[in-house]
Amino acid sequence: MKSILVHPPQQPIRAEIQLAASKSECNRALIINALTGFQSELTNISEARDSQTMLRLLNSDDAVADVIDAGTTMRFLTAYFAVTNQKKTMTGTPRMCERPIGILVDALRKLGADITYEKVEGYPPLQLNGFNYSGNNELTMRGDVSSQYISALLMIAPQLPAGLKIKLEGEVGSRPYIEMTLNQMAHFGIEYIADWEHNVLTIPPFKYQPKPYAIESDWSGASYWYSIVALAEDAEVELLGLKKNSLQGDSAIVDIMRHLGVESVFTDRGVLLTKIPAKASLGWDFTNCPDLAQTVAVIAAIKKIRLSLTGIESLKIKETDRVFALQQELKKLGAELNEIEKDHLYEVTTLTDIPTDPVPSIHTYDDHRMAMAFAPVGMVSDILIEEPGVVVKSYPGYWKDLAKVTTWEEV
C-alpha cells in the first residue's frame, strides 16, 4: 500500500467505533504478568504491533530481542530482562538505535545489571550480561526524562530484595503515565508510596499477585476520532470501550476538544462525540500528553484556531522528530508551526486555505501518529497519506474504521 487518498464524506457521519486496546496499558500489563510468572488472565490484549512484539519477545528464548521500532518495548524489556537475569542482545530498527537509553542503563547498572553497549555509548544495540544485586535501593533521576524509563524501573522494583526508592529531580513530565504504572501495579497487589510534593516514589519488596485484568480501549486512538468530528461538517460518533476515570494520560483529549469544537458525553458503552462551537484560540501544556500534540496541531491549523503549545520537547526523540515533521507537513496545508521560545513554546498559525491542486501529499516519516493525525484533513479536502501501513504500530484497523465514515482509495 503506497499511499491512501482520503475524500471528504458525502453525507452526515453517524458511527459507532470499537477502538483498539490501549498499548500503553497493555504493555505494562504484559510486563507485570511476566513478573507474576505468566499466571494472570489478561483480556483485550492490544493488536498494536508494539504490544504484539512485546508479547512475542516475552515468550521467546532467542538470544536477540529485536523490538523493531517500539520504544516502550525496548525500555520495559531492557529492565525486565536485566533484573530477571536474562542474557539478551537488545536491538531494533536504525531509528530505534538512534533513540537514547543511557539514563535507564545507568540506573540498572546501579542496581546491579551488567550491561554493555555494542556500538554507540548511550544507545542500542546493547548486551545484557546478567544481574548481581548491588544492595542499592535508591535512585535519583531527572523528572523530565521519558516516563518510560521511570515506569520500567517501577515495575521491576518489587523484585529487588530491598525494593526501590526513586527521587525525581525537577519538573516531572508525563506524570499520568507514571501514575498509570503505579495503579496497574497496585491492581496486582503492590503497595507503594507516591510523595508527589517531594517527587519521591517508594516501592517495597513484594511478590506480584496474579489477577485478571481487562485492558481499556486506547485514548490515543480516540483522539483521531475527535479530530474527525471536529473537522467534519456534520458528525456524531460513539467510541466504545472508554472509561470516564481512565488511567491514560491521553484522556486529556476530552478537555482539549471542548475548546476545539467537540463535546464528550460518557455512556454505559463509552463516549459520544458531538459538535459544539470552537474557541478562536487555545494554549495547552502537552507535558502530560505529548502524543496528542500532532492531532491537536492539525485540527487547529484546519479550523484556523491560534494554538500555543508547550511541553512538546520529547516529540523530538519519538519515532521521528515529530516537531520537525509537523513543521514540514503543516506547510503543505497552508499553516506553520513556529518555535517562539527555543525548546519550549510553539505556535500554530494558518496562512492560507488548504491547497487543492495538486492534492497535498503528507509524508509520514515512519510514524504512525503522523498518518492518523493528518488523515482527518480528508473531512474537508482531499488529502494523500504516504506509507499508510505505519498505523500497524498502534491502531492496525484505522483505515478499516475510517472507511465507515468516508471513502478512501489506494493510489
DOMARDO-711353 format. One record per residue: z, y, x of N, C-alpha, C, O in turn; residue in three letters. Coordinates in steps of 0.001 Angstrom, whole numbers, plus 500000, padded with zeros to 6 digits. Layout:
ZYXZYXZYXZYXALA ...
END
This chain:
500000498816500852500000500000500000500000501238500891501029501590501467MET 498844501901501004498711503023501928499370504293501377500195504908502053LYS 499004504685500149499568505890499516499608505685498013498888504850497464SER 500460506459497359500546506448495898500302507869495400500905508825495887ILE 499412507988494429499119509268493791499848509292492450499541508507491552LEU 500818510202492324501612510308491099501025511412490225500748512515490697VAL 500838511097488940500278512053487985501362512545487025502309511810486748HIS 501245513760486517502197514256485516502158513406484244501099512906483868PRO 503311513239483577503337512463482329502548513155481229502485514383481168PRO 501956512359480373501135512889479290501882512942477963501316513331476941GLN 503159512549477981503960512572476760505421512749477138505776512570478303GLN 506280513098476180507705513250476490508275511974477098507871510868476742PRO 509213512143478016509828510998478685511082510574477922511996511371477710ILE 511108509310477516512290508693476916512431507325477573511572506461477397ARG 513498507124478322513581505879479092515017505445479330515939506259479363ALA 515179504137479497516417503541479990516091502889481324515129502128481433GLU 516887503186482325516618502673483668517841501909484173518936502464484264ILE 517646500644484496518699499856485149518587500089486652517709499539487318GLN 519475500899487162519401501268488574519746500104489496520443499165489110LEU 519245500190490707519624499232491746521104499398492081521688500459491860ALA 521696498341492613523102498397493025523269499312494231522347499479495029ALA 524446499895494354524756500782495476524801500004496778525587499067496921SER 523950500395497737524016499712499030525250500134499811525737499375500649LYS 525767501341499548526994501778500231528177500893499838528917500410500696SER 528344500689498532529419499800498070529159498372498517530067497673498968GLU 527916497950498388527566496565498702527830496246500172528405495204500485CYS 527419497130501070527587496858502495529058496741502880529420495914503717ASN 529895497556502278531334497453502541531892496154501975532682495469502625ARG 531474495825500762531962494588500137531534493366500944532297492407501054ALA 530338493382501504529863492249502298530705492052503554531039490921503908LEU 531052493157504234531893493053505437533289492548505068533822491652505723ILE 533872493119504027535219492709503619535217491244503184536139490495503507ILE 534183490841502454534085489443502039534017488523503259534637487460503273ASN 533270488931504275533203488138505502534584488014506139534932486972506694ALA 535369489093506052536711489078506635537704488268505804538795487950506277LEU 537325487929504551538140487000503754537728485559504010538281484636503411THR 536754485360504902536236484019505120535158483657504120534932482480503837GLY 534490484671503583533411484494502593533921483781501332533227482944500753PHE 535138484128500924535749483445499779535734484277498503536161483792497456GLN 535254485516498563535247486365497377533938486194496605532903485856497178SER 534004486432495304532809486380494467532290487795494256532919488590493557GLU 531148488113494855530538489426494714529399489340493700528564488438493766LEU 529375490285492765528285490326491787527530491649491887528065492656492351THR 526280491622491442525369492764491511525104493185492963525090494373493285ASN 524896492197493821524584492483495226523251493229495306522281492856494647ILE 523218494268496106522039495134496204520835494385496771520956493591497704SER 519664494659496179518407494120496687517818495003497785516773494677498348GLU 518482496118498090518006497006499146517889496239500463518714495377500766ALA 516861496561501236516652495833502491517849495943503424518186494982504115ARG 518498497109503449519677497270504305520744496235503972521302495601504867ASP 521027496065502680522071495129502264521635493686502474522434492847502891SER 520374493394502186519877492039502405519873491695503895520102490545504269GLN 519613492691504742519700492480506188521135492186506603521383491285507405THR 522080492946506054523493492705506326523876491276505929524516490562506701MET 523486490871504737523823489543504225523245488456505124523923487484505455LEU 521989488631505513521333487642506373522025487518507723522255486410508207ARG 522354488648508327522952488616509664524386488096509647524831487459510602LEU 525106488366508566526467487834508453526474486307508390527441485657508789LEU 525380485754507884525297484304507732524449483638508806524090482467508686ASN 524132484386509854523270483866510918524070483558512182525005484278512533SER 523688482483512852524297482134514139523441482603515316523759482313516470ASP 522359483324515028521479483783516095522219484696517069523124485432516678ASP 521828484642518327522462485465519357522038486923519259522736487805519759ALA 520894487187518616520393488551518471520502488968517011520022488266516121VAL 521131490106516769521249490672515420520344491899515342520693492973515833ALA 519174491726514719518198492814514576518398493454513203518083492850512178ASP 518923494676513190519242495347511927518045496096511356518166496751510321VAL 516900496010512009515686496749511631516008498252511733516234498750512836ILE 516032498982510603516306500427510658517588500794509915517762501942509506ASP 518481499828509741519668500028508906520852500525509734521517499738510407ALA 521111501828509682522194502412510462523565501896510061524389501584510921GLY 523818501802508749525108501291508288525316499866508768526404499506509219THR 524272499061508670524363497668509095524660497577510583525477496755511000THR 524013498404511386524272498427512824525738498739513112526382498050513903MET 526253499771512472527614500218512780528674499250512255529620498907512964ARG 528505498814511007529501497908510428529506496558511152530572496009511428PHE 528329496024511458528279494710512110528727494773513564529304493813514074LEU 528469495891514237528967496027515615530480495879515634531023495155516468THR 531166496563514717532630496460514659533061495059514229533985494486514807ALA 532395494511513218532777493189512700532580492098513757533490491310514016TYR 531392492053514365531127491019515369532043491185516579532489490196517161PHE 532325492431516959533183492664518120534588492120517891535110491370518715ALA 535197492499516770536602492143516535536760490669516161537836490099516343VAL 535708490053515643535775488618515366535307487785516561535060486585516441THR 535190488450517719534952487782518997533633487018519041533545485926519601ASN 532604487622518433531285487000518453530414487670519512530409488893519658GLN 529695486853520231528818487362521283527422487571520680526743486616520303LYS 527018488828520602525754489173519951525050490291520720525688491104521389LYS 523732490311520611522947491466521028522581492248519773521938491711518871THR 522983493496519711522713494354518554521500495230518866521489495971519849MET 520480495130518013519266495907518250518614496272516914519112495911515848THR 517485496999516994516781497423515792515436498033516153514923497820517252GLY 514875498785515234513587499440515458513718500488516560514831500861516930THR 512587500967517088512668502042518087513470503246517594514255503808518358PRO 513290503658516325514067504781515795515546504427515737516393505267516042ARG 515872503187515348517276502776515300517906502887516687519073503256516817MET 517143502572517703517663502623519072517724504043519626518153504249520762CYS 517293505038518818517470506447519179518666507066518467518995508229518697GLU 519313506293517607520442506818516831521748506487517559521970505326517899ARG 522608507462517805523780507256518657524799506301518058524977506225516842PRO 525465505571518953526541504668518540527712504719519523528668503952519402ILE 527627505630520499528619505693521564530034505931521089530971505367521656GLY 530223506755520055531574507051519567532243505782519051533424505549519310ILE 531487504960518321532039503703517818532319502728518951533366502082518972LEU 531385502619519893531571501707521019532796502101521844533577501239522248VAL 532963503391522091534143503849522845535431503447522136536383502997522775ASP 535460503610520815536656503259520049536918501755520110538059501333520295ALA 535879500953519957536042499498520001536488499031521385537281498098521504LEU 535979499677522420536421499334523779537915499597523953538613498817524600ARG 538403500685523381539834500990523482540685499938522782541842499727523145LYS 540114499281521784540841498231521067540755496886521772541537495981521482LEU 539804496749522704539701495505523451538339494851523445538191493744523964GLY 537335495502522874535988494932522840535285495115524182535376496169524810ALA 534582494067524605533752494130525809532308494364525349531651493451524847ASP 531827495591525526530501495973525043529745496663526168530282497548526835ILE 528502496257526377527666496905527387526354497360526744525847496734525813THR 525822498463527267524529498970526802523419498303527605523543498130528818TYR 522348497932526937521255497250527618520230498215528189519510497878529129GLU 520161499423527618519176500390528112519836501752528336520254502066529450LYS 519929502558527278520436503921527410521898503972526989522261503470525925VAL 522732504577527820524152504717527520524345505467526198523805506557526008GLU 525109504880525302525423505520524036524508505150522887524689505628521767GLY 523501504281523162522511503936522143522225502433522170522354501797523216TYR 521838501861521024521377500465521030520103500357521878519437501359522136PRO 519769499129522311520487497878522063521742497765522908521860498373523973PRO 522686496962522400523922496741523138524344495286523027523969494577522094LEU 525130494864523999525567493474524087527063493401523805527860494090524441GLN 527433492558522846528840492298522554529250491038523320528679489964523129LEU 530247491192524184530613490094525095531970489468524791532483488689525594ASN 532554489796523645533842489213523292534903490263523066534666491458523241GLY 536100489792522667537196490702522324538511490158522858538865489002522624PHE 539221491005523574540553490673524088541462491843523748541407492879524409ASN 542297491693522727543072492807522176543844493554523262544563492949524057TYR 543685494866523281544276495713524321545732496066524034546446496507524935SER 546178495881522805547508496321522409547513497728521859548533498187521343GLY 546397498419521958546284499792521458546088499776519940545190499102519436ASN 546928500518519216546772500570517757546633502000517244546887502269516070ASN 546228502923518131545995504302517716544703504820518338544433504602519518GLU 543915505508517524542677506118517990542621507557517510543115507876516429LEU 542024508421518308541742509791517900540236510002517952539587509716518958THR 539692510512516842538246510707516739537952512055516103538777512599515369MET 536777512590516386536320513784515668536092513430514206535584512355513885ARG 536472514341513333536298514099511912534895514360511421534516513904510342GLY 534106515102512213532769515484511748531676514533512220530490514833512084ASP 532076513368512782531081512370513157530688511577511916531258511774510843VAL 529724510690512062529317509855510932530519509109510361531271508464511092SER 530687509208509049531798508498508397531642506991508548532614506254508383SER 530435506520508860530237505079509036530995504548510245531441503401510227GLN 531153505354511298531987504933512425533421504706511956534052503700512284TYR 533916505663511184535301505597510720535493504430509772536474503694509877ILE 534550504256508837534644503140507892534575501795508606535294500862508247SER 533716501692509615533602500438510367534943500057510992535334498891510973ALA 535644501051511547536944500793512176538024500503511139538882499647511355LEU 537982501210510021538977500971508980538905499536508469539935498886508292LEU 537697499044508233537567497714507638538056496598508550538547495578508066MET 537930496775509868538403495728510782539866495937511170540465495072511808ILE 540447497086510789541818497420511197542855496380510777543719496045511587ALA 542813495847509536543840494869509156543813493603510013544810492883510071PRO 542697493322510673542579492130511509543312492274512838543602491278513501GLN 543610493510513225544251493759514509545733493411514429546359493656513398LEU 546311492847515489547709492396515446548709493470515042549719493161514409PRO 548445494742515399549364495829515051548727496819514089549228497932513926ALA 547626496430513448546946497369512560546330498508513350546053498370514541GLY 546114499650512673545448500761513350545780502086512670545807502187511443LEU 546035503105513507546195504471513029545062505303513616544862505324514831LYS 544322505989512746543210506822513195543520508277512874543750508635511719ILE 543523509105513902543715510543513757542347511216513847541649511086514852LYS 541972511935512789540694512629512754540908514097513089541711514776512447LEU 540196514581514086540359515959514535539272516855513953538103516472513902GLU 539661518048513515538697518996512977538318518671511546538994517891510875GLY 537234519273511082536780519072509714536285517645509519535569517106510363GLU 536668517044508409536265515672508104535021515700507220535051516247506117VAL 533925515110507703532688515054506943532579513779506122533142512747506486GLY 531857513854505019531608512679504159532893511946503795532935510716503780SER 533943512717503500535224512106503141535113511125501972535783510092502008ARG 534296511388500922534211510404499833533808509011500302534221508015499708PRO 533003508930501365532612507613501858533775506911502555533886505686502492TYR 534638507674503217535841507102503806536772506629502697537358505551502792ILE 536909507435501645537761507059500521537198505839499790537956504997499308GLU 535870505744499708535257504546499129535693503303499897536081502296499304MET 535623503389501224536021502270502068537469501888501816537775500710501632THR 538364502871501806539783502601501595540037501991500221540847501073500092LEU 539358502489499203539545501956497855539050500520497740539674499695497074ASN 537931500225498388537443498846498366538376497929499151538593496787498745GLN 538925498397500251539904497605500991541138497322500128541677496216500138MET 541570498334499389542744498166498515542482497117497444543384496362497079ALA 541249497064496938540901496059495933541146494654496473541519493748495727HIS 540934494481497773541122493162498394542497493025499054542679492224499971PHE 543457493816498576544854493595498936545408494398500085546566494205500456GLY 544623495300500669545091496058501831545814497327501385545288498103500588ILE 547007497527501899547745498770501671547419499734502808547233499319503952GLU 547354500996502487547032501983503515547764503287503209548213503523502088TYR 547871504121504232548400505473504058547319506444504503546882506418505653ILE 546892507298503585545902508325503909546574509691503814546764510223502720ALA 546928510249504953547553511568505020546449512594505275546145512923506422ASP 545854513096504188544723513999504337545159515401504764544339516192505230TRP 546428515704504606546916517008505083546819517078506600546489518120507165GLU 547110515955507252547053515910508713545885515058509213545717514878510419HIS 545074514531508280543905513711508619544270512501509474543657512232510507ASN 545296511779509004545730510557509678545622509390508695546159509445507588VAL 544931508349509109544748507149508288545457505984508966545202505694510135LEU 546344505316508236547144504242508810546916502955508028547098502918506811THR 546517501902508733546249500593508137547169499571508810547042499341510013ILE 548079498961508078548932497937508681548179496617508842547149496414508199PRO 548679495715509695548040494394509796548263493618508501549366493608507954PRO 547222492981508025547332492242506770546090491370506625545052491638507230PHE 546212490332505822545085489448505581544410489831504267545070489896503230LYS 543103490083504302542370490379503077542534489226502079542517488054502454TYR 542693489588500800542839488595499743541514488437499002540985489423498490GLN 540965487228498932539703487029498207539856487383496724540795486939496064PRO 538924488186496213538945488583494810537512488806494340536637489096495156LYS 537254488675493022535930489028492503535709490541492633536656491321492528PRO 534459490948492862534139492375492962532735492611492428531774491990492881TYR 532626493523491453531327493896490884530873495227491488531596496221491420ALA 529697495244492068529173496428492759528497497356491753527667496926490952ILE 528865498632491806528329499629490880526866499934491196526394499712492311GLU 526161500450490186524797500944490424524839502145491375525902502708491638SER 523669502521491882523577503452493006523387504897492559522373505229491945ASP 524354505757492864524238507174492517523174507875493356522567508842492898TRP 522944507403494569521853507995495370520526507759494666519696508663494573SER 520327506545494170519117506239493412519036507033492120517950507399491671GLY 520204507298491519520241508086490282519712509496490505519129510093489601ALA 519914510029491708519543511421491966518054511673491738517669512773491342SER 517216510673491982515769510856491803515421510958490318514429511588489950TYR 516235510342489477516026510450488029516516511784487501515955512321486546TRP 517556512320488112517956513691487786516809514647488103516544515585487351TYR 516133514398489224515006515242489608513863515121488600513247516119488226SER 513591513903488171512525513679487187512822514435485890511941515085485326ILE 514060514344485426514432515047484195514360516558484396513896517280483514VAL 514812517032485543514807518474485821513392519036485847513152520143485365ALA 512451518272486409511098518795486632510148518525485468509192519275485274LEU 510389517484484701509507517171483570509679518213482467510744518814482327ALA 508634518415481698508685519405480609509612518958479491510319519777478904GLU 509615517655479189510419517115478091510883515726478521510074514804478626ASP 512189515575478770512673514289479285514107514013478855514938514916478761ALA 514366512751478600515709512251478305515773510833478855515003509967478440GLU 516692510593479790516761509309480477518202508828480504519113509588480832VAL 518405507552480154519732506947480284519719506012481488518904505095481577GLU 520639506268482406520765505460483614521910504471483417523049504872483178LEU 521608503191483516522579502145483195523355501713484436522826501689485547LEU 524625501373484215525434500789485279526200501771486134526744501388487170GLY 526259503053485721527008504069486481528366504330485832528525504222484617LEU 529342504678486679530700504950486200531034506428486358530604507077487312LYS 531804506946485411532214508354485491533129508579486687532969509560487414LYS 534080507689486895535016507809488021534542506899489149535152505870489439ASN 533455507298489768532809506474490778533452506658492147534014507712492447SER 533361505609492979533788505711494374532733506409495234533023506830496354LEU 531518506532494714530400507014495524530354508546495596530421509235494579GLN 530238509055496828530181510497497021528979511144496361529035512312495977GLY 527880510390496223526672510971495644526764511164494134525831511682493521ASP 527870510755493530528091511095492120528255512602491948528288513101490823SER 528357513325493059528370514797493027527098515353492409527053516528492043ALA 526061514527492285524805514993491679525032515475490251524289516326489762ILE 526050514942489576526367515366488204526668516865488180526134517604487353VAL 527530517299489096527913518713489137526772519596489649526542520688489128ASP 526067519120490662524964519902491223523909520188490163523412521308490046ILE 523576519156489392522445519287488470522771520094487218521865520497486490MET 524040520331486964524378521260485874523832522648486184523514523411485272ARG 523723522972487456523165524261487880521637524235487887520988525270487737HIS 521075523045488061519622522939488247518891522428487014517696522140487072LEU 519614522313485887518902522047484641519065520685484008518252520304483166GLY 520100519929484388520305518613483786521774518437483418522661518636484247VAL 522018518062482171523368517753481700523563516242481707522629515486481440GLU 524793515804482016525129514380482054526153514075480971527187514736480875SER 525857513075480164526804512605479153527038511120479407526113510313479322VAL 528284510768479720528588509371480017528684508563478729529272509002477741PHE 528093507374478766528089506467477628528806505183478035529257505044479172THR 528904504247477090529539502974477441528627502111478323529036501051478795ASP 527388502574478541526440501811479387526111502509480695525590501886481620ARG 526412503792480777526057504544481984526111506029481727527139506544481289GLY 525007506738481997524988508194481814523632508620481248522581508168481702VAL 523682509505480240522481510022479587522163511396480162523017512282480175LEU 520923511574480642520481512828481242519607513591480242518646513047479696LEU 519957514855480014519164515714479141518943517057479816519675517426480735THR 517935517786479361517580519062479973518427520202479408518712520249478211LYS 518824521121480297519509522356479927518915523474480781518223523184481757ILE 519161524743480445518638525837481284519211525781482708520380525450482901PRO 518392526102483675518809526118485077519237527518485490518803528510484905ALA 520099527588486512520517528865487078519429529380488031518545528626488438LYS 519501530641488374518491531247489249518747530954490719517832531022491539ALA 520007530625491055520330530362492459521501529393492535522238529206491567SER 521656528782493701522745527823493922523062527757495403522163527725496243LEU 524349527736495714524805527448497060525628526173497021526490526024496155GLY 525378525239497953526106523973497896526383523447499308525537523511500200TRP 527600522928499471528002522297500727527776520792500591528438520132499790ASP 526846520253501372526486518841501275527246517963502272526845516827502528PHE 528327518477502828529090517718503822529473516341503302529396515353504033THR 529887516275502036530351515007501469529258514214500752529508513115500257ASN 528047514773500696526949514068500004525613514399500655524699514851499966CYS 525471514188501964524253514623502663522975513958502158521896514539502266PRO 523081512743501604521879512048501146521247512687499912520137512326499522ASP 521954513637499299521395514330498137520563515548498523519836516087497690LEU 520661515981499762520071517266500158518555517303499968518020518302499488ALA 517860516232500336516398516239500202515987516392498741515115517197498413GLN 516620515613497870516295515668496444516518517060495879515658517600495183THR 517667517637496177518028518944495627517116520032496182516730520948495457VAL 516772519936497460515875520934498061514512520939497377513942522002497131ALA 513992519760497072512680519679496410512762520237494990511872520971494563VAL 513825519894494257513992520426492901514000521954492928513308522607492148ILE 514799522508493843514912523965493933513565524601494259513212525637493696ALA 512818523982495164511513524536495553510558524579494368509862525573494164ALA 510523523504493587509575523429492471509998524336491319509152524946490664ILE 511306524426491071511800525252489965512007526702490377512448527526489575LYS 511680527016491652511794528379492183513220528916492064513451530066491691LYS 514164528035492398515584528381492431515964528643493887515671527829494763ILE 516604529760494143517024530065495513518212529178495866519254529243495214ARG 518059528360496885519075527372497245519581527604498659518795527712499600LEU 520901527682498803521544527749500120522255526424500369523008525946499521SER 522012525834501538522590524541501876523429524660503139523009525278504117LEU 524607524069503114525407523857504328525786522380504363525611521654503384THR 526312521950505513526767520566505632525649519549505758525835518388505396GLY 524482519959506267523367519006506380523037518667507837521969518129508128ILE 523962518985508751523691518747510174523431517269510466522618516937511329GLU 524126516380509743523979514947510009522591514436509656522211513348510090SER 521822515199508876520479514757508499519557514629509706518539513940509641LEU 519904515281510794519034515257511970519051513919512696518163513643513502LYS 520064513075512418520152511777513096520094510626512094520645509553512339ILE 519432510852510978519246509781509996517988508982510348517580508946511509LYS 517367508335509336516161507536509579515097508338510310514341507802511120GLU 515052509624510012514246510575510770515077511856510873516186511915510342THR 514560512868511539515203514181511489514824514777510140513753515363509985ASP 515721514620509163515387514992507789515265516502507600514552516951506703ARG 515933517276508411515785518731508322514365519112508709513699519863507997VAL 513903518590509842512538518860510282511521518348509257510551519036508940PHE 511752517136508743510820516544507776510725517405506521509630517643506011ALA 511863517869506024511856518746504847511097520038505134510307520500504312LEU 511342520608506296510659521859506640509145521682506634508413522547506155GLN 508682520557507169507238520323507248506620520068505881505552520593505569GLN 507292519262505068506676518836503802506837519867502694505974519956501820GLU 507911520648502701508049521703501693506949522753501828506536523359500840LEU 506480522964503059505380523915503277504155523519502459503418524375501970LYS 503949522214502319502788521725501580502887522026500085501894521969499361LYS 504117522352499630504343522666498217504473524167497987504781524606496878LEU 504237524956499041504343526401498918505757526913499047506078527991498546GLY 506618526143499722508027526526499874508443526421501338507714525877502168ALA 509618526947501635510137526911503003511605526524503003512353526865502087GLU 512011525796504059513424525569504359513695526296505669513253525864506734LEU 514421527397505582514675528232506760516103528066507253517042527978506462ASN 516251528025508570517566527959509188518088529383509347517563530158510145GLU 519133529727508576519688531083508576520755531228509659520776532217510392ILE 521633530245509753522632530184510827522456528841511516522472527805510850GLU 522291528832512814521946527620513553522915526481513255524133526626513358LYS 522330525342512881523078524113512595524164524313511545525177523614511554ASP 523954525268510638524974525494509611524380525854508254524535525099507295HIS 523703526995508160523238527500506866521711527474506792521013527954507685LEU 521217526890505685519777526798505444519482527335504045520337527300503160TYR 518261527829503860517851528327502545516469527808502180515558527771503007GLU 516339527407500914515031527038500363514515528210499559515200528717498670VAL 513300528641499873512648529700499097511234529244498741510580528540499510THR 510780529660497560509439529310497097508527530508497263508837531608496804THR 507393530286497925506469531376498220505284531408497256504844532480496841LEU 504769530225496903503595530148496036503746528966495080504669528164495222THR 502857528861494124502794527670493283502302526485494119501778526663495218ASP 502478525282493585502032524077494297500506524091494416499811524248493413ILE 499993523931495607498528523842495743497997522612495005498680521591494916PRO 496795522715494485496208521588493752494907521079494357494442519995494004THR 494324521838495251493051521438495847493068521767497338492871522924497711ASP 493301520773498197493481519370497829494905519098497334495798519936497461PRO 495088517900496767496417517474496334497317517339497569496913516712498549VAL 498527517911497545499420517773498701499708516300499005499972515503498104PRO 499651515965500282499932514605500736501211514629501568501261515250502629SER 502242513944501075503570514012501690503756512875502683503690511699502325ILE 503988513245503931504305512268504972505765511852504795506624512705504574HIS 506058510545504889507417510076504595508246509751505836509438509473505703THR 507671509776507021508441509659508272509261508365508349510335508354508950TYR 508768507278507749509526506014507702510886506195507047511838505497507396ASP 510989507115506112512268507464505478512155507294503961511409508008503292ASP 512907506339503446512892506046502013513218507268501167512627507456500104HIS 514145508099501621514563509241500795513498510339500749513435511092499777ARG 512674510441501771511570511403501701510596511006500592510141511861499833MET 510279509727500496509341509263499463509889509526498069509182510041497204ALA 511160509168497852511722509257496500512124510676496122512180511005494937MET 512405511518497106512730512915496815511496513709496404511584514615495575ALA 510339513367496987509115514144496712508295513580495555507528514320494939PHE 508433512300495245507630511719494160507829512428492821506856512562492080ALA 509046512895492460509200513587491173508400514883491036508268515409489931PRO 507869515399492133506970516556492040505806516216491114505212517099490494VAL 505489514922491029504437514462490145504693514725488677503798514533487853GLY 505895515162488327506161515529486932505452516822486551505214517080485371MET 505114517640487558504480518929487263503078519066487846502293519900487393VAL 502759518241488859501462518365489515501179517085490279502108516416490732SER 499912516735490427499567515554491215500168515664492612500145516727493234ASP 500708514539493095501299514517494432500994513165495065501074512129494405ILE 500645513183496345500310511968497079501468511626498013501882512461498817LEU 501990510410497911503102509958498747502579508917499729502133507842499329ILE 502637509241501007502153508327502039503186507229502320504389507446502172GLU 502709506069502720503570504929503088504699504731502064505874504779502427GLU 504352504510500801505377504414499754506273503192499871507334503142499249PRO 505858502199500667506667500994500825508015501219501474508853500317501482GLY 508248502425502029509534502696502687510714502610501708511859502478502138VAL 510446502684500392511546502663499417512297501336499420513400501248498879VAL 511709500299500026512360498989500048513727499053500721514576498194500482VAL 513943500046501547515212500174502270516403500297501328517469499747501603LYS 516229501023500203517381501240499324517098501004497842518021500714497081SER 515825501124497417515509501058495985514154500369495850513154501027495564TYR 514109499049496053512824498329496067512020498467494781510792498399494814PRO 512696498661493640511999498743492364511640500149491929511314500369490763GLY 511695501108492850511500502510492484510144502764491821510083503408490774TYR 509070502270492412507743502567491873507532501868490530506885502409489634TRP 508078500676490401508003499968489120508735500747488033508251500861486907LYS 509914501288488379510665502091487410509944503392487092509918503821485939ASP 509355504025488112508648505286487886507484505089486910507146505990486143LEU 506881503905486951505745503619486069506167503584484595505312503608483710ALA 507471503529484328507955503529482949507881504927482326507963505066481106LYS 507726505964483165507741507325482625506479508124482931506245509170482324VAL 505671507645483860504411508341484153503457507383484839503821506245485136THR 502242507834485091501258506968485739501142507297487214501303508445487628THR 500862506276487992500544506450489400499531505393489806499374504373489135TRP 498853505649490902497840504706491372497872504624492887498199505588493578GLU 497524503451493379497401503265494823496060503829495285495028503609494652GLU 496093504547496378494850505113496911494766504863498409493793505262499047VAL 
END
